[in-house]
Amino acid sequence: MFISTLLIDTGSNPDRPRPGRLWLRNLYRVHQRLCMAFPSKERVRNDEHFLKPYNPTNFGEGQVHVKRGTENGFLFRIDPQPAGNVVILVLSAIEPDWDYAFHNAGFLLAAPYKVKKYTPSIENGQRFRFRLMANPTKKIDTISKQEKQSLTSEERTSKKGRHGKRVSVPNEELFEWLVHKGEKCGFTLGDDMIIQPGYVYMNKTNEAGKGQRLRSARYEGILEIINPNAFRETLVRGIGPGKAFGFGLLSIAPVQ
């Protein structure tokens, strides 16, 4: 695994934003640019200097829209920094080619990118400080197998394939949402936690009025490992939905 750090040029004046600030406003475009760090061999061979238009089929070979694991996929998170700076943290299964990804958009970066191998040591009982940007949602109106068996054939047909409606988790349930995730992901949470609820924006077409708000919650606190194997899988696969839009990446640092 590899961890990349990208410092984005957002400028010092919010009223006169740099292109980097405008770019960050649409998570769809951010994800699209990050995908470019994983070009197919054919793309690089036929377009060494990235002169041809972007074509999604030329990028993300085995790394995009796949189940995340130690050999596939990537996660990312946008972290605001002091003085208005912004860092994008990227965890990837293979080493990304940021030179290629930003070959025609170097103006988005405020400093050279940094990439390092990521091999955390995880043991039972360890405590870590953590940070997570999540998309806390839940499903309602789901139908269990027992309930489906009690329905008439007509009712089963009308409800066929229905897995429930996904809705945002309200603010008062955000802590419990992560506690429940932790039970499956190999960790427990301390009581001292900061939770910042909010929403982020994405617009696939860039057409006015066609965008979508996504529920977000930024968590920071301390966790304790109770299942090292499950926790390692969590670091690789992320937590919760919306991973293509900057959610799910769990970063950790040992508690001194």
TORROBA-358207 format. One record per residue (C-alpha): residue in one letter; x, y, z. Coordinates in steps of 0.001 Angstrom, whole numbers, plus 500000, padded with zeros to 6 digits. Example, Ala and Ser with C-alpha at 12.3 -4.5 7.8 and 13.67 -1.06 7.14 Angstrom:
<atoms>
atom resn a, u 512300, v 495500, w 507800 $
atom resn s, u 513670, v 498940, w 507140 $
</atoms>
This chain:
<atoms>
atom resn m, u 500000, v 500000, w 500000 $
atom resn f, u 501031, v 503617, w 499397 $
atom resn i, u 500117, v 506901, w 501072 $
atom resn s, u 500227, v 510076, w 498957 $
atom resn t, u 499990, v 513657, w 500187 $
atom resn l, u 498889, v 516354, w 497746 $
atom resn l, u 498984, v 520015, w 498859 $
atom resn i, u 496420, v 521933, w 496818 $
atom resn d, u 496853, v 525568, w 495794 $
atom resn t, u 493703, v 527243, w 497091 $
atom resn g, u 495120, v 530761, w 497279 $
atom resn s, u 495001, v 533097, w 500259 $
atom resn n, u 491962, v 535130, w 499227 $
atom resn p, u 488586, v 533306, w 499229 $
atom resn d, u 487102, v 536114, w 497113 $
atom resn r, u 489672, v 535469, w 494360 $
atom resn p, u 489956, v 531685, w 494450 $
atom resn r, u 492736, v 529781, w 492756 $
atom resn p, u 491735, v 527017, w 490331 $
atom resn g, u 492491, v 524535, w 493112 $
atom resn r, u 489748, v 525978, w 495303 $
atom resn l, u 487233, v 525783, w 492470 $
atom resn w, u 488303, v 522219, w 491668 $
atom resn l, u 487758, v 521068, w 495259 $
atom resn r, u 484163, v 522297, w 495207 $
atom resn n, u 483099, v 519368, w 493015 $
atom resn l, u 484088, v 515955, w 494379 $
atom resn y, u 483277, v 514268, w 491095 $
atom resn r, u 486051, v 516257, w 489367 $
atom resn v, u 488445, v 515583, w 492230 $
atom resn h, u 487897, v 511831, w 491969 $
atom resn q, u 488237, v 512001, w 488191 $
atom resn r, u 491658, v 513688, w 488437 $
atom resn l, u 492892, v 511230, w 491078 $
atom resn c, u 491891, v 508331, w 488813 $
atom resn m, u 494321, v 509713, w 486242 $
atom resn a, u 497200, v 508636, w 488497 $
atom resn f, u 496422, v 505047, w 487497 $
atom resn p, u 496646, v 505095, w 483678 $
atom resn s, u 496609, v 501941, w 481605 $
atom resn k, u 499913, v 500950, w 480032 $
atom resn e, u 498371, v 501522, w 476624 $
atom resn r, u 497369, v 505080, w 477545 $
atom resn v, u 500896, v 505987, w 478636 $
atom resn r, u 502417, v 504316, w 475593 $
atom resn n, u 500107, v 506117, w 473136 $
atom resn d, u 499978, v 509465, w 474937 $
atom resn e, u 503171, v 509880, w 476935 $
atom resn h, u 502657, v 513596, w 477610 $
atom resn f, u 498902, v 513475, w 478292 $
atom resn l, u 497956, v 515534, w 475230 $
atom resn k, u 494833, v 513598, w 474264 $
atom resn p, u 491434, v 514296, w 475892 $
atom resn y, u 490490, v 512437, w 479044 $
atom resn n, u 488806, v 509092, w 478409 $
atom resn p, u 487721, v 507171, w 481534 $
atom resn t, u 488356, v 503838, w 479817 $
atom resn n, u 492082, v 504710, w 479671 $
atom resn f, u 492409, v 505088, w 483442 $
atom resn g, u 491918, v 503122, w 486599 $
atom resn e, u 492863, v 499763, w 485130 $
atom resn g, u 492066, v 497455, w 488054 $
atom resn q, u 492003, v 500445, w 490434 $
atom resn v, u 488706, v 502276, w 489910 $
atom resn h, u 485153, v 501001, w 490500 $
atom resn v, u 486527, v 497781, w 491957 $
atom resn k, u 486355, v 496211, w 495393 $
atom resn r, u 489144, v 497786, w 497403 $
atom resn g, u 491903, v 495503, w 498646 $
atom resn t, u 495660, v 495213, w 498992 $
atom resn e, u 495977, v 494942, w 495197 $
atom resn n, u 493050, v 497031, w 493960 $
atom resn g, u 491528, v 500456, w 494397 $
atom resn f, u 492238, v 503647, w 496296 $
atom resn l, u 490694, v 505829, w 498981 $
atom resn f, u 491096, v 509571, w 499467 $
atom resn r, u 490195, v 512315, w 501893 $
atom resn i, u 490282, v 516108, w 501685 $
atom resn d, u 491759, v 517639, w 504840 $
atom resn p, u 491594, v 521399, w 505521 $
atom resn q, u 494827, v 522728, w 507025 $
atom resn p, u 495778, v 525870, w 508996 $
atom resn a, u 495958, v 529147, w 507042 $
atom resn g, u 493364, v 527917, w 504558 $
atom resn n, u 495524, v 525270, w 502904 $
atom resn v, u 494066, v 521921, w 501827 $
atom resn v, u 495710, v 518505, w 501643 $
atom resn i, u 494382, v 515462, w 499800 $
atom resn l, u 495442, v 512185, w 501377 $
atom resn v, u 495342, v 509147, w 499055 $
atom resn l, u 495730, v 505510, w 500127 $
atom resn s, u 496290, v 503248, w 497105 $
atom resn a, u 497002, v 499587, w 496462 $
atom resn i, u 499672, v 500387, w 493873 $
atom resn e, u 502043, v 503327, w 493512 $
atom resn p, u 500275, v 506205, w 491723 $
atom resn d, u 501759, v 508198, w 488850 $
atom resn w, u 501037, v 511752, w 489996 $
atom resn d, u 503363, v 513227, w 487379 $
atom resn y, u 501044, v 511864, w 484716 $
atom resn a, u 497841, v 512770, w 486563 $
atom resn f, u 498829, v 516433, w 486951 $
atom resn h, u 500902, v 516747, w 483773 $
atom resn n, u 498334, v 519166, w 482328 $
atom resn a, u 497102, v 520539, w 485666 $
atom resn g, u 500189, v 521284, w 487731 $
atom resn f, u 498654, v 524628, w 488719 $
atom resn l, u 496376, v 522739, w 491125 $
atom resn l, u 499334, v 521770, w 493334 $
atom resn a, u 500973, v 524175, w 495779 $
atom resn a, u 503989, v 521923, w 496421 $
atom resn p, u 505556, v 518700, w 495113 $
atom resn y, u 503526, v 515640, w 496038 $
atom resn k, u 504807, v 513091, w 498558 $
atom resn v, u 504436, v 509312, w 498299 $
atom resn k, u 505570, v 506664, w 500778 $
atom resn k, u 504917, v 503001, w 501414 $
atom resn y, u 502292, v 502234, w 504040 $
atom resn t, u 502802, v 499189, w 506266 $
atom resn p, u 501282, v 499937, w 509683 $
atom resn s, u 501940, v 497568, w 512582 $
atom resn i, u 498626, v 496552, w 514147 $
atom resn e, u 498354, v 494623, w 517420 $
atom resn n, u 495503, v 493793, w 519758 $
atom resn g, u 494997, v 496414, w 522471 $
atom resn q, u 496857, v 499187, w 520627 $
atom resn r, u 495407, v 502677, w 520880 $
atom resn f, u 495533, v 505155, w 518014 $
atom resn r, u 494454, v 508672, w 517341 $
atom resn f, u 492320, v 508579, w 514228 $
atom resn r, u 490657, v 510756, w 511646 $
atom resn l, u 487788, v 509732, w 509378 $
atom resn m, u 485584, v 511546, w 506875 $
atom resn a, u 482494, v 509372, w 506526 $
atom resn n, u 479186, v 509316, w 504678 $
atom resn p, u 476884, v 508171, w 507511 $
atom resn t, u 473753, v 506684, w 506011 $
atom resn k, u 471360, v 503879, w 506848 $
atom resn k, u 468658, v 501916, w 505097 $
atom resn i, u 465003, v 502101, w 506056 $
atom resn d, u 461955, v 500156, w 504848 $
atom resn t, u 464006, v 497031, w 504273 $
atom resn i, u 462277, v 493677, w 504002 $
atom resn s, u 463653, v 490665, w 505845 $
atom resn k, u 463445, v 487117, w 504472 $
atom resn q, u 460836, v 486248, w 507100 $
atom resn e, u 458692, v 489231, w 506143 $
atom resn k, u 458968, v 488395, w 502453 $
atom resn q, u 457810, v 484833, w 503069 $
atom resn s, u 454641, v 486135, w 504700 $
atom resn l, u 453691, v 488219, w 501644 $
atom resn t, u 451325, v 487117, w 498895 $
atom resn s, u 452776, v 486386, w 495451 $
atom resn e, u 451488, v 489750, w 494182 $
atom resn e, u 453070, v 491601, w 497101 $
atom resn r, u 456359, v 489777, w 496572 $
atom resn t, u 456368, v 490814, w 492922 $
atom resn s, u 455754, v 494471, w 493782 $
atom resn k, u 458564, v 494430, w 496350 $
atom resn k, u 460991, v 492275, w 494391 $
atom resn g, u 464541, v 493562, w 494541 $
atom resn r, u 463751, v 496194, w 497142 $
atom resn h, u 466585, v 496570, w 499672 $
atom resn g, u 465326, v 499658, w 501425 $
atom resn k, u 465815, v 503377, w 501002 $
atom resn r, u 469169, v 504873, w 502019 $
atom resn v, u 468848, v 508004, w 504147 $
atom resn s, u 471231, v 510272, w 506058 $
atom resn v, u 471968, v 509525, w 509709 $
atom resn p, u 470761, v 512413, w 511933 $
atom resn n, u 473280, v 514303, w 514065 $
atom resn e, u 472228, v 512676, w 517327 $
atom resn e, u 473001, v 509219, w 515909 $
atom resn l, u 476432, v 509940, w 514396 $
atom resn f, u 478400, v 508611, w 517376 $
atom resn e, u 476354, v 505400, w 517548 $
atom resn w, u 476780, v 504921, w 513788 $
atom resn l, u 480557, v 504755, w 514138 $
atom resn v, u 480334, v 502607, w 517300 $
atom resn h, u 478317, v 500070, w 515307 $
atom resn k, u 480841, v 500183, w 512455 $
atom resn g, u 483672, v 499685, w 514916 $
atom resn e, u 482175, v 496425, w 516176 $
atom resn k, u 482548, v 494968, w 512686 $
atom resn c, u 485775, v 496772, w 511824 $
atom resn g, u 487869, v 495641, w 514777 $
atom resn f, u 487953, v 498645, w 517113 $
atom resn t, u 486210, v 500364, w 519989 $
atom resn l, u 485945, v 504118, w 520524 $
atom resn g, u 486935, v 506389, w 523378 $
atom resn d, u 484443, v 508884, w 524786 $
atom resn d, u 486500, v 511946, w 523867 $
atom resn m, u 485635, v 512512, w 520228 $
atom resn i, u 485084, v 515452, w 517910 $
atom resn i, u 482315, v 515052, w 515329 $
atom resn q, u 481720, v 517700, w 512655 $
atom resn p, u 478513, v 516990, w 510689 $
atom resn g, u 477891, v 518574, w 507322 $
atom resn y, u 477404, v 518026, w 503615 $
atom resn v, u 479671, v 517960, w 500564 $
atom resn y, u 478847, v 518577, w 496909 $
atom resn m, u 479282, v 516672, w 493671 $
atom resn n, u 478071, v 517392, w 490154 $
atom resn k, u 478822, v 514895, w 487403 $
atom resn t, u 477710, v 517085, w 484511 $
atom resn n, u 478579, v 520564, w 485911 $
atom resn e, u 475089, v 521674, w 484854 $
atom resn a, u 473435, v 524166, w 487180 $
atom resn g, u 470870, v 522514, w 489399 $
atom resn k, u 472088, v 518999, w 488589 $
atom resn g, u 474378, v 518612, w 491595 $
atom resn q, u 473886, v 516461, w 494656 $
atom resn r, u 474609, v 517040, w 498339 $
atom resn l, u 476118, v 514116, w 500221 $
atom resn r, u 475880, v 513675, w 503982 $
atom resn s, u 479261, v 513962, w 505708 $
atom resn a, u 480728, v 513672, w 509190 $
atom resn r, u 484354, v 514233, w 510168 $
atom resn y, u 485411, v 512159, w 513159 $
atom resn e, u 488542, v 512659, w 515275 $
atom resn g, u 489356, v 510806, w 518479 $
atom resn i, u 491006, v 507727, w 519944 $
atom resn l, u 490252, v 504093, w 519139 $
atom resn e, u 491478, v 500772, w 520522 $
atom resn i, u 492133, v 497645, w 518476 $
atom resn i, u 490083, v 494588, w 519454 $
atom resn n, u 490489, v 492567, w 516260 $
atom resn p, u 493771, v 493214, w 514388 $
atom resn n, u 492810, v 491233, w 511268 $
atom resn a, u 489462, v 492996, w 510888 $
atom resn f, u 491129, v 496354, w 511509 $
atom resn r, u 493740, v 495770, w 508807 $
atom resn e, u 490902, v 495040, w 506372 $
atom resn t, u 489214, v 498253, w 507495 $
atom resn l, u 492303, v 500336, w 506714 $
atom resn v, u 492428, v 498834, w 503235 $
atom resn r, u 488724, v 498851, w 502364 $
atom resn g, u 487572, v 501972, w 504228 $
atom resn i, u 484434, v 502608, w 506270 $
atom resn g, u 480930, v 503252, w 504974 $
atom resn p, u 479615, v 504233, w 501515 $
atom resn g, u 480624, v 507064, w 499177 $
atom resn k, u 484279, v 506078, w 498826 $
atom resn a, u 484484, v 507545, w 495309 $
atom resn f, u 483711, v 510963, w 496783 $
atom resn g, u 486326, v 511235, w 499520 $
atom resn f, u 484693, v 509164, w 502240 $
atom resn g, u 485903, v 506135, w 504176 $
atom resn l, u 489663, v 506622, w 504538 $
atom resn l, u 490659, v 505944, w 508163 $
atom resn s, u 494043, v 507428, w 509088 $
atom resn i, u 495754, v 506557, w 512369 $
atom resn a, u 498703, v 507658, w 514521 $
atom resn p, u 499989, v 505901, w 517652 $
atom resn v, u 498991, v 507380, w 521010 $
atom resn q, u 502184, v 508381, w 522818 $
</atoms>
